[in-house]
Amino acid sequence: HNNEPPPHQYYTGRSLVYSRFAFNWTLSYRRDSTIHCPYGRSWRKAKTAEEKHRYENFAEGKTKMTYGVISNCVDDAGRYSYVKRLREHTPLDLYGRCGNLTCPRNGSCEALLKPYRFAVTFENSNCKYYTSEKFWNALNRRNIPLVNWIPEQVPFDAPPKSYINVHEYQMEDLAKLLKRLANNDTEYNSYFEWRKNYTVIADHFAGFCDMCKALHNDSVPAQVVDYKSWLADDTCQGWTLTSIITRRIKNYFV
């Protein structure tokens, strides 16, 4: 089990030299794992729940524009570099080591982030199937997530029109879109229409329950997994000693 993308599985590669064919199952965020263990998931509501849905103004109480939480300032996806440029066009509060604001790891952080209209939920790597808890947490906070996904990364169960992919816009156009949504409650609320039909949860541990079920299910076949080759079949590069050293040096000078 490993739920980090290949560029951040720092020591896994070395251990695979000695245990390449030692694994029978895989459990990770990847949909082609033996047991799929995503950081979050969605499912369609029962018809009765859809019918009971009441109108809600999701713009109400949103007094701030956009936030991001980034502590790794140098990564393969270039999150911090993009955010620095985006801040030149639109208000954006940055938390974590890369910003000037702090968000405690407790319930008070949730209270700090809920008043924002938008959330930067960029992934640190553009790897196949990789979507971390940041996206799902933003949905639960009722922020509109800004994502940096490539096509192979989009969750199959991401609720329709629940996010904005920054790759679909020039930066100036993205800033104009955010401003327009912030000033138009009707258009802003259109990004929450999915709540009539879907429920989301940010629960990474549900996959372990699925593993327990599979262990008691004789129909789940045993296999020998070439783990190293399986990891290599991706849209991103695995880590190297050079990449780690370079990243840490750059982080030091950010």
RARA-V75684 format. One record per backbone hydrogen bond with DSSP energy under -1.0 kcal/mol. NH is the residue of the N-H (numbers start at 1). CO is the residue of the C=O. Records with the same first field share a line. If there is no record, write none. Layout:
NH->CO  CO
//
This chain:
2->27
8->5
9->6
10->8
15->11
16->12
18->15
22->19
28->35
33->30
35->26
37->28
41->201
43->199
45->197
50->46
51->47
52->48
53->50
60->57
62->59
63->61
64->115
67->118
68->93
70->95
77->124
78->75
82->78
83->79
84->80
85->81
86->82
87->83
88->85
89->86
90->86
93->66
95->68
96->101
98->70
99->96
101->94
106->104
109->106
111->107
112->108
113->109
114->110
116->113
117->64
118->65
119->144
120->67
121->146
127->125
129->152
130->127
137->133
138->134
139->135
140->136
141->137
143->138
144->117
146->119
147->164
153->150
158->155
164->145
166->147
168->165
169->166
174->170
175->171
176->172
177->173
178->174
179->175
180->176
181->177
182->178
183->179
184->181
188->184
189->185
191->188
192->189
195->192
196->193
197->194
198->194
199->43
201->41
208->205
210->206
211->207
212->208
213->209
214->210
215->211
217->214
220->217
225->23
227->20  225
230->226
231->227
232->228
233->229
234->232
239->6
244->240
245->241
246->242
247->243
248->244
249->245
250->246
251->247
252->248
253->249
//
